[in-house]
Amino acid sequence: MAKAKKGGYIERFLKKADQAIDEGIKRADEALYDAVEFGGMAASQAKKTSEELRKKAIKEKEAIKEKGIKKINEGITTARVMSGKTDEDLATLEKLGKLRKAGVLTEKEFQEKKKKILSRI
């Protein structure tokens, strides 16, 4: 009879061990499922965020490009205006030279006007 008690005890122990293993596997499966679900959500959120950032970067690129083109055009316009003024100033100097030679302007008046015009060029 003592042998039967020992056998029953071992069987109960093994049954409890199997139940514990099954419970551990069940918990591990649940944790794995949660991890996969969380990973899927994280990947989905990362994709969404990446797309939003990409769209924002494209908009910023276009804005920077437009600003750059605008600045270049402003520079070109300023250069054209400046070169036009330079041509006008040189023509004015020629006229002043002719007026000095004709005696309409004194040398002092001519030099003052010349100095003023050359400071703008």
C-alpha positions as CSV (number, residue, x, y, z in Angstrom):
1,M,0.0,0.0,0.0
2,A,2.9,2.3,0.6
3,K,3.9,2.0,-3.0
4,A,0.4,3.2,-4.1
5,K,0.6,6.3,-2.0
6,K,4.0,7.1,-3.5
7,G,2.8,6.5,-7.0
8,G,-0.3,8.8,-6.4
9,Y,1.9,11.5,-4.9
10,I,4.3,11.5,-7.9
11,E,1.3,11.4,-10.4
12,R,-0.2,14.4,-8.6
13,F,3.1,16.2,-8.6
14,L,3.6,15.5,-12.3
15,K,0.0,16.6,-13.0
16,K,0.6,19.9,-11.1
17,A,3.9,20.4,-13.0
18,D,2.2,19.9,-16.3
19,Q,-0.5,22.4,-15.3
20,A,2.1,24.9,-14.3
21,I,4.0,24.4,-17.6
22,D,0.7,24.7,-19.6
23,E,-0.1,27.9,-17.6
24,G,3.4,29.3,-18.3
25,I,3.0,28.5,-22.0
26,K,-0.4,30.2,-22.1
27,R,1.0,33.3,-20.4
28,A,4.0,33.3,-22.7
29,D,1.7,33.0,-25.7
30,E,-0.4,36.0,-24.4
31,A,2.7,38.1,-23.9
32,L,3.9,37.2,-27.4
33,Y,0.5,38.1,-28.9
34,D,0.5,41.4,-27.0
35,A,4.1,42.1,-28.2
36,V,3.2,41.3,-31.8
37,E,0.1,43.5,-31.6
38,F,2.1,46.4,-29.9
39,G,4.8,46.0,-32.5
40,G,2.2,46.2,-35.3
41,M,0.8,49.4,-33.7
42,A,4.2,50.9,-33.3
43,A,5.1,50.1,-37.0
44,S,1.8,51.5,-38.1
45,Q,2.4,54.7,-36.1
46,A,6.0,54.9,-37.3
47,K,4.8,54.6,-40.9
48,K,2.2,57.3,-40.4
49,T,4.7,59.6,-38.8
50,S,7.2,59.0,-41.5
51,E,4.6,59.9,-44.2
52,E,3.7,63.1,-42.3
53,L,7.3,64.1,-42.0
54,R,8.0,63.3,-45.7
55,K,5.0,65.6,-46.7
56,K,6.2,68.3,-44.4
57,A,9.8,68.1,-45.8
58,I,8.4,68.3,-49.3
59,K,6.4,71.4,-48.4
60,E,9.5,73.0,-46.7
61,K,11.7,72.1,-49.7
62,E,9.2,73.9,-52.1
63,A,9.0,76.9,-49.8
64,I,12.8,77.2,-49.6
65,K,13.1,76.8,-53.3
66,E,10.5,79.5,-53.9
67,K,12.3,81.8,-51.5
68,G,15.6,81.1,-53.2
69,I,14.2,81.9,-56.6
70,K,12.6,85.1,-55.3
71,K,16.0,86.2,-53.8
72,I,17.8,85.4,-57.0
73,N,15.3,87.4,-59.0
74,E,15.6,90.3,-56.5
75,G,19.4,90.2,-56.9
76,I,19.1,90.2,-60.7
77,T,16.6,93.1,-60.6
78,T,18.9,95.0,-58.2
79,A,21.9,94.4,-60.5
80,R,20.0,95.6,-63.5
81,V,18.9,98.7,-61.7
82,M,22.4,99.4,-60.5
83,S,24.0,98.9,-63.9
84,G,21.3,101.1,-65.4
85,K,22.1,103.8,-62.8
86,T,25.8,103.4,-63.5
87,D,25.2,104.0,-67.2
88,E,23.0,107.1,-66.3
89,D,25.7,108.4,-64.0
90,L,28.4,108.0,-66.6
91,A,26.2,109.9,-69.1
92,T,25.7,112.6,-66.5
93,L,29.5,112.9,-66.0
94,E,30.0,113.3,-69.8
95,K,27.3,116.1,-69.8
96,L,29.0,117.8,-66.9
97,G,32.3,117.6,-68.6
98,K,30.9,119.2,-71.7
99,L,29.3,121.9,-69.5
100,R,32.6,122.6,-67.9
101,K,34.4,122.9,-71.2
102,A,31.6,125.2,-72.4
103,G,32.2,127.4,-69.3
104,V,28.8,126.8,-67.8
105,L,30.3,125.1,-64.8
106,T,33.4,126.0,-62.9
107,E,36.1,123.5,-62.2
108,K,35.1,123.4,-58.5
109,E,31.4,122.8,-59.3
110,F,32.4,120.1,-61.8
111,Q,34.7,118.3,-59.2
112,E,31.9,118.5,-56.5
113,K,29.3,116.9,-58.9
114,K,31.9,114.4,-60.1
115,K,32.8,113.3,-56.6
116,K,29.1,112.9,-55.7
117,I,28.3,110.8,-58.8
118,L,31.4,108.6,-58.4
119,S,30.6,107.8,-54.8
120,R,27.3,106.2,-55.9
121,I,29.0,104.0,-58.5
